[in-house]
Amino acid sequence: MNDRQNRKRRDIAGEITNRIIAAIEAGTPPWKQPWKSAFGSLRPLRNNGAPYRGVNILILWDRAGEMGFENPRWMTFRQAREHGAHVKKGERGVCVIYYGATTKEVESGDGGDAERTFRFLKSYPVFNVDQIEDLPPHFYAREGGDVARTPPPSQRRAFFERIGADVRHGGDRAFYHRGEDFIRMPPYGSFDDPERYFATLAHETAHWTGAPSRLDRKKGRRYGDEDYAYEELVAEIASAMFGAEIGLPPDHIEDHAAYVNAWLKALRNDKRCILKAAADAQRACEYMMTLACGHLPGAGYPAAAVQLECAGAAGVPA
């Protein structure tokens, strides 16, 4: 066996999971960063302005928070060179992932040959625009302050009404009732501010997408079991992704000990759990955005642009 064959294969899923576990234990899961952006997007963006998807959002949120990057745009070393720019000396990239597939011939049960498709996970490094010099000016351009980008509550309400969930108000708890398919929310006025109300509604609406008649995610039978913890993880990540699309604060997460311990148990039992949860969260986010807007918004939409377009489609004045 040569050195290349003997070399231990890199455990990409394990590395990602270990970083997420460490962040949760530190009280700073990547979907709970209380940032705001003056660059027009809270979602990490590719070189061409297209948003990253799935677990790559969490990876880049995590590292952006750790490194203090505000710019949402990331690119490879080669892409920077194609723009006539260069990565600053000493800067280190962040590895994002992609899934691929390859087809190989294998021996079939009857002794013949058959083609079989194998999926694989690979990683490659990207650099934040803040790590790169001499890019065209538009990569560094800010798009104005946060106050100017925050839509009024009337537009927020119209946006959620277009999703079409049955939302009932009353009591002092927020939850989704799967059996009767409705969302219970405390009265609007009982929240500290409108953003907190809509952020909580986003979380419960993420649960709503998992019903059998929609995305059909498994739901745990009791508080604290593994399926219950997984669904809560999906809803937290989905509501953060959704909030990034429409400019909602991502710091409303119910991170008390029971949830945190259940998340940690699920992640430690399955190193691919966070990849699967992020993928399910991405589907939930896209499901809500499609219902609210009639289509998925274009790549790199500023939060206010998404809100204004969707609310305008509902006939609500700005």
C-alpha positions as CSV (number, residue, x, y, z in Angstrom):
1,M,0.0,0.0,0.0
2,N,1.5,3.4,-1.0
3,D,1.6,6.6,1.1
4,R,-1.4,8.0,-0.7
5,Q,-3.5,4.9,0.0
6,N,-2.3,4.7,3.5
7,R,-3.1,8.4,4.3
8,K,-6.1,8.8,6.5
9,R,-9.1,10.2,4.6
10,R,-10.3,13.6,5.9
11,D,-13.5,13.4,8.0
12,I,-15.2,16.6,6.7
13,A,-18.6,15.9,8.3
14,G,-16.9,15.2,11.6
15,E,-14.9,18.5,11.5
16,I,-18.1,20.5,10.8
17,T,-20.0,18.7,13.6
18,N,-17.2,19.3,16.1
19,R,-17.1,23.0,15.3
20,I,-20.9,23.3,15.7
21,I,-20.8,21.3,19.0
22,A,-18.1,23.7,20.3
23,A,-20.2,26.7,19.3
24,I,-23.3,25.3,21.0
25,E,-21.4,24.6,24.2
26,A,-20.0,28.1,24.1
27,G,-23.6,29.5,23.8
28,T,-23.0,30.9,20.3
29,P,-24.4,28.5,17.7
30,P,-23.9,29.9,14.2
31,W,-27.6,30.4,13.6
32,K,-27.9,32.6,16.6
33,Q,-25.4,35.4,15.7
34,P,-27.1,38.7,16.6
35,W,-25.5,40.6,13.7
36,K,-26.9,43.1,11.2
37,S,-25.4,43.8,7.9
38,A,-24.9,47.1,6.0
39,F,-24.2,45.1,2.8
40,G,-27.8,44.3,1.9
41,S,-27.7,40.6,2.7
42,L,-27.5,38.5,5.9
43,R,-27.0,35.3,3.8
44,P,-23.4,34.3,2.8
45,L,-23.1,34.9,-1.0
46,R,-20.9,33.3,-3.6
47,N,-18.6,35.2,-6.0
48,N,-21.5,35.7,-8.5
49,G,-24.0,36.9,-5.8
50,A,-25.9,33.6,-5.5
51,P,-26.6,32.6,-1.9
52,Y,-25.0,29.6,-0.3
53,R,-27.3,26.9,0.8
54,G,-27.6,24.3,3.5
55,V,-24.8,23.6,6.0
56,N,-22.5,26.0,4.1
57,I,-24.6,28.9,5.5
58,L,-23.8,27.7,9.0
59,I,-20.1,27.2,8.2
60,L,-19.7,30.7,6.9
61,W,-21.9,32.3,9.6
62,D,-19.7,30.6,12.2
63,R,-16.4,31.7,10.7
64,A,-17.6,35.2,9.9
65,G,-18.6,35.7,13.5
66,E,-15.3,34.3,14.7
67,M,-13.2,36.4,12.3
68,G,-15.3,39.5,12.5
69,F,-16.2,39.7,8.8
70,E,-19.2,41.9,7.9
71,N,-19.1,41.4,4.1
72,P,-21.4,38.5,3.0
73,R,-19.4,37.7,-0.2
74,W,-16.9,34.8,-0.4
75,M,-14.8,33.5,-3.3
76,T,-12.0,31.1,-4.1
77,F,-8.4,32.1,-4.6
78,R,-8.8,31.6,-8.4
79,Q,-11.9,33.7,-8.5
80,A,-10.2,36.5,-6.8
81,R,-7.4,36.3,-9.4
82,E,-9.9,36.4,-12.2
83,H,-11.1,39.7,-10.9
84,G,-7.5,41.0,-10.9
85,A,-7.4,40.9,-7.1
86,H,-5.3,38.9,-4.6
87,V,-5.8,37.4,-1.2
88,K,-3.9,39.3,1.5
89,K,-0.7,37.6,2.7
90,G,-1.2,35.3,5.6
91,E,-5.0,35.0,5.3
92,R,-6.5,31.5,5.7
93,G,-9.5,30.3,3.8
94,V,-12.7,28.6,5.2
95,C,-13.6,25.2,3.8
96,V,-17.1,24.9,2.4
97,I,-18.5,21.6,1.0
98,Y,-20.2,20.2,-1.9
99,Y,-21.8,16.8,-2.8
100,G,-20.9,15.0,-6.0
101,A,-21.6,11.7,-7.5
102,T,-19.5,9.2,-9.5
103,T,-20.5,6.0,-11.3
104,K,-18.4,2.8,-11.1
105,E,-18.8,-0.7,-12.4
106,V,-19.3,-3.3,-9.7
107,E,-19.9,-7.0,-9.7
108,S,-23.6,-7.9,-9.6
109,G,-25.2,-10.7,-7.8
110,D,-25.3,-12.9,-10.9
111,G,-21.6,-12.6,-11.5
112,G,-21.9,-9.9,-14.2
113,D,-21.1,-6.2,-14.1
114,A,-23.5,-3.4,-13.1
115,E,-23.1,0.3,-12.8
116,R,-23.5,1.8,-9.3
117,T,-23.6,5.5,-8.4
118,F,-21.7,6.6,-5.3
119,R,-22.1,10.0,-3.6
120,F,-19.2,11.8,-2.1
121,L,-18.5,14.8,0.1
122,K,-15.7,17.2,-0.7
123,S,-14.5,20.5,0.5
124,Y,-12.7,23.5,-0.9
125,P,-11.5,26.8,0.6
126,V,-13.1,30.2,0.1
127,F,-12.0,33.7,1.3
128,N,-14.2,36.5,2.5
129,V,-14.0,39.8,0.5
130,D,-12.5,41.4,3.6
131,Q,-9.5,39.1,3.1
132,I,-9.0,40.2,-0.5
133,E,-7.5,43.4,-2.0
134,D,-8.1,45.1,-5.3
135,L,-11.5,43.7,-6.1
136,P,-13.8,45.9,-8.2
137,P,-15.5,48.6,-5.9
138,H,-18.9,47.0,-5.9
139,F,-17.7,44.1,-3.8
140,Y,-16.9,46.5,-1.0
141,A,-20.0,48.7,-1.4
142,R,-22.4,49.1,1.6
143,E,-26.0,49.5,0.9
144,G,-27.1,51.8,3.7
145,G,-28.1,51.5,7.3
146,D,-30.2,48.9,9.0
147,V,-33.1,51.3,9.9
148,A,-33.7,52.1,6.3
149,R,-33.9,48.4,5.5
150,T,-36.4,47.4,8.1
151,P,-39.9,47.1,6.7
152,P,-42.9,48.2,8.8
153,P,-45.0,45.7,10.7
154,S,-47.9,45.9,8.2
155,Q,-45.6,44.5,5.5
156,R,-44.3,41.8,7.9
157,R,-47.9,40.7,8.7
158,A,-48.9,40.6,5.0
159,F,-45.8,38.5,4.2
160,F,-46.8,35.8,6.8
161,E,-50.4,35.9,5.8
162,R,-49.4,35.0,2.3
163,I,-47.8,31.8,3.6
164,G,-51.3,30.7,4.6
165,A,-50.7,29.0,8.0
166,D,-53.6,28.9,10.5
167,V,-52.3,31.3,13.2
168,R,-54.4,31.6,16.4
169,H,-53.6,34.1,19.1
170,G,-54.0,33.7,22.9
171,G,-52.3,32.3,26.0
172,D,-48.6,32.8,26.9
173,R,-46.9,30.1,24.8
174,A,-45.9,29.9,21.1
175,F,-46.2,26.4,19.5
176,Y,-47.3,24.5,16.5
177,H,-50.1,21.9,17.1
178,R,-49.3,19.2,14.6
179,G,-52.5,17.2,15.2
180,E,-54.8,20.1,14.5
181,D,-52.4,21.9,12.1
182,F,-52.4,25.3,13.6
183,I,-49.9,27.8,15.1
184,R,-50.6,29.3,18.6
185,M,-49.0,32.7,19.2
186,P,-49.3,34.9,22.3
187,P,-51.0,38.3,21.5
188,Y,-48.9,40.6,19.4
189,G,-48.8,43.2,22.1
190,S,-47.2,40.8,24.7
191,F,-43.9,40.8,22.8
192,D,-41.1,43.3,23.6
193,D,-41.0,44.5,20.0
194,P,-42.5,43.6,16.6
195,E,-39.3,41.9,15.4
196,R,-39.4,39.5,18.3
197,Y,-43.0,38.6,17.4
198,F,-42.3,37.9,13.8
199,A,-39.1,36.0,14.6
200,T,-41.0,33.7,16.9
201,L,-43.7,33.3,14.2
202,A,-41.0,32.3,11.7
203,H,-39.8,29.6,14.1
204,E,-43.3,28.1,14.5
205,T,-44.0,28.4,10.8
206,A,-40.8,26.4,10.2
207,H,-42.4,23.6,12.3
208,W,-45.6,24.0,10.3
209,T,-43.8,23.2,7.1
210,G,-43.0,19.7,8.5
211,A,-46.6,18.5,8.5
212,P,-47.3,15.3,6.5
213,S,-49.2,17.3,3.9
214,R,-46.2,19.6,3.3
215,L,-42.6,18.5,3.7
216,D,-43.4,15.5,5.9
217,R,-40.6,15.6,8.5
218,K,-40.7,13.1,11.4
219,K,-41.7,14.7,14.7
220,G,-40.7,13.3,18.1
221,R,-43.4,12.1,20.5
222,R,-42.2,13.8,23.6
223,Y,-40.1,16.7,24.7
224,G,-36.4,15.9,24.7
225,D,-36.4,12.7,22.6
226,E,-34.0,12.5,19.6
227,D,-36.6,13.2,16.9
228,Y,-38.0,16.1,18.9
229,A,-34.5,17.5,19.2
230,Y,-33.9,17.1,15.5
231,E,-37.1,18.9,14.6
232,E,-36.2,21.8,16.9
233,L,-32.8,22.0,15.4
234,V,-34.3,22.1,11.9
235,A,-36.8,24.8,13.0
236,E,-34.1,27.0,14.6
237,I,-31.9,26.8,11.5
238,A,-34.8,27.3,9.1
239,S,-36.0,30.4,11.0
240,A,-32.5,31.9,11.0
241,M,-32.2,31.3,7.2
242,F,-35.7,32.7,6.7
243,G,-34.9,35.6,8.9
244,A,-31.8,36.3,6.9
245,E,-33.9,36.5,3.8
246,I,-36.3,39.1,5.2
247,G,-34.2,40.8,7.8
248,L,-35.4,39.3,11.1
249,P,-33.2,39.0,14.2
250,P,-31.8,35.5,14.7
251,D,-31.4,35.8,18.5
252,H,-34.8,34.5,19.6
253,I,-33.8,30.9,20.0
254,E,-35.0,28.9,22.9
255,D,-31.6,27.6,24.0
256,H,-32.4,26.4,27.5
257,A,-30.6,23.4,28.9
258,A,-33.0,20.7,27.7
259,Y,-32.8,21.8,24.1
260,V,-29.1,22.3,24.1
261,N,-28.5,18.9,25.7
262,A,-30.8,17.2,23.2
263,W,-29.0,19.0,20.2
264,L,-25.6,17.9,21.5
265,K,-26.7,14.3,22.0
266,A,-28.1,14.2,18.4
267,L,-24.9,15.7,16.9
268,R,-22.6,13.4,18.9
269,N,-24.6,10.3,17.9
270,D,-24.5,11.1,14.2
271,K,-21.8,13.3,12.7
272,R,-23.9,13.9,9.6
273,C,-26.9,15.1,11.7
274,I,-26.1,18.8,11.2
275,L,-25.7,18.3,7.4
276,K,-29.2,16.7,7.3
277,A,-30.7,19.2,9.6
278,A,-29.3,22.1,7.5
279,A,-30.7,20.5,4.3
280,D,-34.1,20.1,5.8
281,A,-34.0,23.7,7.1
282,Q,-33.1,24.9,3.6
283,R,-36.1,23.1,2.2
284,A,-38.4,24.6,4.9
285,C,-37.0,28.1,4.3
286,E,-37.6,27.8,0.5
287,Y,-41.1,26.4,1.0
288,M,-42.0,29.4,3.1
289,M,-40.4,31.9,0.7
290,T,-42.2,30.3,-2.3
291,L,-45.6,30.5,-0.6
292,A,-45.0,34.1,0.6
293,C,-43.6,35.4,-2.7
294,G,-45.1,33.1,-5.3
295,H,-41.5,32.2,-6.2
296,L,-38.0,32.0,-4.7
297,P,-36.4,35.5,-4.6
298,G,-33.4,36.1,-6.8
299,A,-29.8,35.6,-5.7
300,G,-28.5,38.1,-3.2
301,Y,-31.7,40.1,-2.7
302,P,-31.4,42.7,0.0
303,A,-33.7,41.9,2.9
304,A,-35.9,45.0,2.3
305,A,-36.2,44.2,-1.4
306,V,-37.6,40.8,-0.6
307,Q,-40.0,42.3,1.9
308,L,-41.2,45.1,-0.3
309,E,-41.7,42.8,-3.3
310,C,-43.7,40.2,-1.4
311,A,-45.7,42.7,0.5
312,G,-46.4,44.7,-2.6
313,A,-47.6,41.6,-4.3
314,A,-50.1,41.3,-1.4
315,G,-51.4,44.8,-2.1
316,V,-50.1,46.3,1.1
317,P,-48.8,49.9,0.7
318,A,-45.2,50.7,1.7
